[in-house]
């Protein structure tokens, strides 16, 4: 297996957060004993996906404002912009929230690899932090052993691993990969190849689009016609993902496609039209998931914000739920040790299903959904859940190779570019 590539990217733009209304749920009542709980929020920026930061903030507010906790002055959110969330600025803004704002807990979207550079800050301050991200980077042991760090992700590196296994088990052993310079810098592409190999398959060719690859799509299609793989894994994002999928469709490539859940989000499927039919994707949330919790969440989100939630809205909402639950369990004792202790015992029902904190790693455990797109009446595909699987645990032996001293990777959260 090829060694994974190491990259670093730093950039930044701006955003403004919004004040949101409460969402009512059946959560336990929060007794602050007259204290206003302060939650620090680290918000990265994105030029290619400018709506994701606000989606996360919307979801976080909706999830944390149980029983009108924000409206009634029991909880205050203090946001800090961290540009593209590199170690230096994350450390600087976290120190400000701790020393100047006296926050009781910190959250936000930060790459797990960046947290490994600043994790001791939270340990020394004995302040709990729960970081959300796509799950693009493997959680190294240093992070798992820090009792004040928690991680709520969209399970991207685990979904990629299971995608590799699914591709081989359902379509055949010869898998082609289409990715880009940006996407290939994360652990997820590496774990996809691990999944392929663990199922007895192989991915001998990776078509990697560089920043100046003018004829990349047409050249790749011609090569695919010659090699005839059993399955194509598309690990791309945004417009580039749309263009590749559309061109494969119009070139009459019938090879099964499997992607990340980001390539088949609803706003992407609108762009794809008929080209987005019969695509398999693995992710941890689907808007059409038929559970009471998910239906209520989607309904309330649309009612409040007049638009559908996306993946980052959902991870924000769930993170808000977790924070409120931990604070409620603290029974008025809001020191960092007690909040962290309560975080480790959390199990609740979220839009993604029943979730729980792994006390040994701080990671939120949940299931993965295998989705397939199908054209609706108006030729706009919709994701339908065809299978639910339990992902490989973050302690699984096959992931141990990712815990090494050569790590750098892309340090901005996935899709925040």
N, C-alpha and C positions, 0 to 999 in steps of 0.2 A: 504494500500500500504506500502511495506517495506520502511524504511528509506534508503536513498542512502548512500553508503559507502564512507568513506573519506580516501584518500591515498596521499602520497607524494613520488616523485621519482626524484633523482638528478643524472646526469651523464654527460659525455662530450667527444667528439672527435674533429677532425679538418677537414677543407675543404679550398679549394682555389677558389676564384671567377674568372670570366673571363671577358674580355673586349669584348663587343658585337657591332655589326654593327647596323645602324639605321633601323627603320621601318617607312615607309611613310604612312600617313593617311590624313584624311580631317579635322583634329583638327585645332583649331584657332592658329594663329601664336603667338609664345611666344616672347614678347618684354621685355628683361631683363635690358634694358637701360645701357648696359655695365657691369652689375653685373653678376658674375658667381653664379648660385644657387647651393647650396650644400645640397644634400639629404643623410642623414645618414641611413644606412641599417643594421639592426640587423639580423644576420643569425645563426640559430641553426644548430646542427649537428644530424646525425642519423647513427647508425651502421647497423640497419636492413633495412633501406631504404636510402642508401647513395646518391641516385640520386635526391631525392626530394629537398634538399637545392639548388643544381645547377639548377634544373628545375625552381625553384622560381626566382633565379637570372637571368636566361635566359629570362623568361617571363617578369620580371620587366624591364630589359634593353630594350627589344623589345617594351614594352608598353610606356615607358617614353621617348624614343628617337624619339618622333614625330618631323617631319621636321628637322631631323638630330641635335636635340638639344644637345645631348651628343657629337657627332662628331664635331660640330661647337663650342664647349666649352661653351655653355650656361648653361648646367647642369653638375654637377660632382657628381658621386656616391661614397660615402665613406663607406666601409663595415667594420663591426666589428663582430667577431665571438663571440657567446654567449653560446657555448656548448649546454646544454639542456634548456637554457632560463629560469633559475630560478630567483626569485626576486632579489637576491643580485647581480648577474652578469649582469642582464638587467639594473638595476639601475646604476651600475658602468660604463658600456659601454655607456649608454645614457648620463650620466654626462660628459663623455669624449667627445662624439660627440658635446654636447652643448657648453662646456667651452673651449675645446682645438681646435675643428675643426670648430666651429661657424656655424653649419649646420642651414638651414632654415626650415627643416622639417625632421621628422624621420619616417621610415617605417621598415618592417621586419616581421618575423613570430614569434609571441609571444602569448602564451595562455592568453585569456582575464582575467583569474583569477590572473595571474601574474601582469597584468597591474593594477589591483585594488590595488596592493601593492606599485606600483611606480607612479601611476597616478598624484599625487600632484606635482611630479617633473616637468611635462610638464605644469601644470597649473601655477606653480610659475614662470617658465621661459617664460610663454606665448608663447610656441612653439607648433605648431600642430604636431600630430603624427597619422598616419593611420596604424593600425596593421592588419595583415592578419593571418588567421589560418583556421583550418577545421571547426570551429564553434562548437567545442566539449563542450564548457562551456557556460552556460547562462550568459548574460550580466547583472550584478547587477546594481541597481539604482545609486550607487556611480559613476559608469563609465558613465552612460547615462547623468548624470548631469554635467560632466566635458566638457566644451565647446571646449577643445583643443584635445579631443580624438575621433578617428574615427575607425570603424572596418569593414573590408571587409572579409567575411568568406565564406566557402562552405556550410554553413547552416546545419551543422551536427545535432545539437540538435533539430532543427525544422524539418529536414528531418526524424529523428527518430520518432518524434511525429506523423507526417503524415504517416509514415510507419506502425505504430501501428493501426491507423485508417483504412488504406488501407487493412491491413491484415484481420481485422475483417469484413469489408464491402464487401470484395471480396472472402474470403476463408472460414470464419467461426469464431466462438467466442472463440474457444480453441486454444491458441497460445503457442507454446514452444519456449524457448530462449536458444540459444547456444552462450556462450561468454567465456571470459577468465578473469583471475585476472587483467591483464593490461587493457583490454578494458572496464571492468565493473566499473572502477574508475571515469569515466566521466559522465557528466550530460545526455549524449545522451541515455544511457540505461534507465535511470529514465524516460526521456520524452517518450521513446517508450512505456513503461508500462502505462504512462498517456494516450497516444493515444489509446491504446488497451481498457482501461477502459472507455474512453470518448465515444467510439463507441459501448459500451455495451458488450465488450468481457472480457476475463480474461487470464492472463498468470501465471498460478499457479506454474509452474516449470521452474527454470532457471538452465541449466547445465553449470557450471562454471569451466573451466579448470584451475587448479592451476599449478604452475611451475613444479611440479614433478608428474603430472598425467599421468603415463605411459600408462594406458589402457583407457584413457578418451574417445577416439573416439568409440572404440568397445563397451564399457559399455553404452555410450550414445545411440548408435544405438539400442542396445537391449531394452533399456527403451522406446525409441520412438516407437518400434514395439508393445510394450505392451499398451502404452497410446494412440497411434493413434491421435495426434493433427491434427487440421484442417490446420495449417500452422506452418512453422518453421522460426524463425527470427535468422539469423546468424550475430552476431555483433562481428566479429573477423577481424584480419588483417594479411596480408602477407602469408607466407607459411602455417601457422596454418589454415587460412581460406581456402586455396586451399585444404589442406588435408581433412578437414571436408566435404567440398562439394564433392570431389572425392569419399570419402568413403560412403557418403550417396547415391551417384549415383550407385556405384558398389554393394551396399547392397540392391539395388532395392527399395529404399525408394521413393515412388511416391508423398509424401507430398509436396505441393507448398513451394518454398523457397523465402524469401525476405531478402535482405542484404543492407548494405550501398553501396554507389557508389564506395568505395575503393576496395571492394571485386570483382567488375566486371570491373575494369579498363582494358584497352586493354592488358597490359603486364600480368595481372592475367588470362585473358581469354585464352591467348596462353597456359598457364600452365594447365588450366582446360580441354581444348579440348571438347569432347562431353559431359563431366560432367557439363559443364557450360551452357547448353541449358535450356531455359525457366525460367531463374532466374529473379525475379523482384527486381529492386533497385531504390531508390529515391535519387536524387542528383540535383545539380544546373547547371551541365554542361555535355554535351555529344558531343564527337568529331564529331558525325554524324548529329548534329543539322543543319538543312537545312536553314540557313540564310546567307546573303551576308557577314555579319561581321564575322561569325564563319568560313565560308569557306576561306575567305581571311586570317584570323588569322592562321588557320591550315596550309594553303599553305605556308605562309611566314615563319612560325616556322620550318616546315620541310625543306624548302629551306635554311634557315640560319643554322640550327643545325643538319640537316641530320637525324632527328628522329621525332617521333610524340610527340606533347605536352601531358602532363598529367594534373591532376587536380591542382597540385601546380604550374605548369607552367602557367596555365590559371588564377589562382588567382593572380599570380605575374604580368602577362600582364595587367590585369584589374586594379590592384593597380597602375601600372605605368601610365595607361590612366588617372586615377582619379587625380594623382599628377600633371601630365602635364596640365590637364584641369583647375585645381585650380590655378596653377601658371599663366596660360594664362589669367584667369579671373581677376587676381590681378592687371593687367594693370601697371606693373612696381613697385607697392607698395608691397614689400615682407616682411612686418612686420608680426609677428605671428597672430595678431588679424585679419588682412585683409585676410591672406591665409585661416584661419579657417572659416571666414565668407564666403569666396568663396567656400570652401569645402561643406558647408551646402546647397548650391544652385545647386549642380551638378546633372545633369541628362544626360546620354549619352548612346550610343549603344555600347555594348561590345559583345564578343563571346557568352556570356550567355543570351543576349537579352538586352532590355532596362532596365537600372539600375538607381537608384536614391538614394541619401543620405537622410535618415530620420533625419531631423533637430532636432527632439526631443530626439534622442538616439545616433546619430552618426553612426548607422549601415547602411550598404548598402542594399537597398531593391532589391530583384529580385524574380523570380519565381522558382519553383521546377519542375523537370521533373521526370515523372514515366517512367522508362526504362524496357524493356524486352529483354533478350538475345535470339538470334535465330542463329542456326548453319548456317554457310555460305557454299559455295561450297567445301571448304577445311576442313570442320568440325571444324573450329575455330569460336566460337560464336561472334556475333557482337551485340552491344547495339542499340536498336531501341526505339525511343521515342513513347510511346503509349498514353501519357496524360500529360497535363501541369496543374499545380495547384498553387494557391496562398497560401503560407505557413502561419501558424498561426503567428500572429504578436508577437514580443518580449515583448509587453506590455499586452498580453492576461492574463486573471486572473489565468488560470491553471498553469502558470509558476511562479507566485508570491511566491509559496512555496520554490522555489530554492534560493530566496534572503533572506538568513539568516546568523546569526553570526557564525554558525558551519561550514562554508565553508572552505575547504582546497583543496580536490580533487587532482588529478594528476596535477602537475604544468608544466610539459613539454608539448609542443604542440602535439596534437594527431598525431601518427605515427613517431614522432621524438624521437626514443628510440633506 
